Amino acid sequence: MSNRVEPEGFEVVAVTLFGKIGVARYPTLEQAEWRVRELSEEAERSPRGYVQYLVRPARPPKGRG
């Protein structure tokens, strides 16, 4: 039996000067990467303080388990 917990999809995170903000969750890495590309292009056209967007394995929501 393994103690390793599988990620529940992937999370898109906006990295700002003030920290990280979770933007969305997607079941596949490809969907999350697609959304990151779209958000990054939009941020380049209309910057609002977001430094960059990234994808990371999603953590289970707090209160579960």
PENORLIN-V840293 format. One line per field, one symbol per residue. ss: DSSP state (2 for helix, 1 for strand, 0 for the rest). A space follows every 50 residues. Layout:
ss=???
This chain:
ss=00000000011111110011111111002222222222222222200001 111111100000000
